[in-house]
Every structure is written in C-alpha cells, then in structure tokens.
Amino acid sequence: MRQVAERAGVSVKTVSRVVNGEPSVAPATLRRVLSAAAALDFQPDPHAGNLRRSDRRTRTLGLLISSVDNPFAGAIHRAVEDAAIGRGFAVFASSLDDDPEREEEAVAAFTRRRVDGLILTTSAQEQSYLEPEVRRGTPVVFVDRRPTGIACDAVVSDNAEGAAAATRHLLAHGHRRLAYLGDRPAIQTAGERRRGFLEALGQAGVPVGDAVIVEDLHDETVARKALLRLLDGPEPPTAVFSAQNLITIGALRALRERGRHRDTALIGFDDVALADLMDPGVTVMAQHPDDIGRIAAERVFARLDGDDSPAQRITVDTTLIERGSGEIPAPSNT
C-alpha cells in the first residue's frame, strides 16, 4: 500500500479508503490510485491484519481440480491434503469443470486469500495471466495438464504412451475394428490420448479409417448412448478403448444392456471403482493420482523452502491392469 501511495502521490490512508470502497475519495484521486495499483499488480489482502508471523505466510494452498465428483481428481485432492497437513498447511479446493472462465475466477479467489502456493488443473488455452503471481514469488505447480505461456513445474501422466500401450494390447488380441471413445478434443489430456491411440494403429499398419472415433463424451450418460449407437450399427466394434473413467462407466452400461460385455473387449484409461468385481473384470490403463498429488505438493513445498531451480516437468507412468475385459479375443471371422 505504501508503494501504491508513493506512485499515486497520495497518503497510505487514501489508498486504504480506495481499497475499502469508501465514498469520500475524489474521482481523480480514485483513478490515480487504481492506476498505480494496476501498474504494481497490487491486490488487497483481506487477511493482512491477521498476519503476524515473521515469514508472512498464511499456511494455506489453493488447489484447482477438474471436478470433485471425479475419483481421479478426488484422489489428487486427498494426496495434496495429506502432504499439506504434515506441514501444518490447510488446502482451499475448487472444481474447474473444464471452464476457462471458472479457472481464472477460482485462481483469483485463491490469490485474494494470499495462499502460499497454487496447485492447478487448467483448461484455458494459456496461463500467462499467472505471471504477476509468479513474480510475487508464489509457487505454482500444474497437475494433469501442462501449462502454456508460463514456465512452472508440472506433474502429469504419460497420456499418449498409456493410450498407445492400451491400443497395442487390443491389437495383440486380434482386434482390428476398434472404437475410441474420448472426451472433448480441446482438453489437453484427451488430445494426447487420441494421438496415442492413432499412433499405435499406424505403427501396427492398421488403417485409421478402420477405427471409429467418437469424442465430446464428457460423462457416462452420453458415453453410454454413443456406444449403444455403435453396437446397434451394421459393423459394431469388436474392441473399445474408453479414454476417461466416466466414459468407461458409460461404456460398461452399454455393453451390458446389449449383452456384449463378454464378446467385446474393453480397456479404460484410468481405473474405476469396483472394476475388479465386474464379470469380466475391467482392464484399465491406470493413472496414479495419489503420486501426482503427492509430487505436486512436494514441489510446492520445495519452492517455498527456497528451491529456485528451473521449472520441471515430471511424468508419472501409467500401468496396465489386466482383469479380463481387455483380453477378450477378436472373433475369428474379423
């Protein structure tokens, strides 16, 4: 506030009146103060009066995840909380819902509360809007998706290779009529999984045109309807790669409705609850969200402890878990 006051040529008390929205500030003075605040990337701190520790920290982290109702995001949340509690930190969490506007609003809410670090899943095309916060020294770590337009740590799954490995597994069991069920193509992880799927087909010499690609499937309801249409078509797929856990649930419902769960192979990207109790069990390319969340929290605390090394991108491998559905062989007549 002192810096804003000096730049605007007013007293700190006048800046305080502007910050608190008091009506007694002349319009010209108000404009000067707001201009100075914008130039200095100043944001009022609602907790400043409560900060009495020598390190000026709030002992809080801001966590932005895709959606609290997605088990993958929930596991990241829990891992971050476990690491934070061990350091005496609390976690403020919010859902992204793959909405760029909601992303920036949530981040702004975190920064207004002066969190000590940010762990973010993002959907905006680029994240350069975070530059002022990075310049202020706030550690920012991205999870699940890499940032664009800013150099920060990121902890991500190996999406392309995981999808390629799942596709190779289906091909190895004789399948050539494959269906890819994917999320919104604009989502970075969805694009990488699609790329891995197509690259595996190409490397195996399978024409891409022989596969069916259906995207924009963001939940189990639309995924179920999409696969039902394919199963009812003239050339139903003999194998399905579902590129997201909620899509996998929708695919399972469709296969069971048509009685095709024992003759149509299925591999899902990311694990789903009770997958091992299904008949057949659901083969998945499992991510490790607990590791992603733990590593992300470790990077934040390392930065807070003084690590000023260049930004890192840490890739967490995926793991194929064979349970039966992905090992169903292709029909002999395909």
ABEGO torsion letter per residue (X at the ends): XAAAAAAAGBBAAAAAAAAAGBAABBAAAAAAAAAAAAAAGBBBBAAAAABABAAGBAGBBBBBBABAABAAAAAAAAAAAAAAAAAGBBBBBBBAGGBAAAAAAAAAAAAAAGBABBBBBBABABAAAAAAAAAAGBBBBBBGBBBBGBBBBBBBBBAAAAAAAAAAAAAAAGBABBBBBBBBAABAAAAAAAAAAAAAAAAAGBBAAABBBBBGBABAAAAAAAAAAAAABABBBABBBBABAAAAAAAAAAAAAAGAAAABBBBBBEBBBGAAABOBBBBBBBBBAAAAAAAAAAAAAAAAAGBABBBBBBBBBBBBBBAGAAABBBBAAX
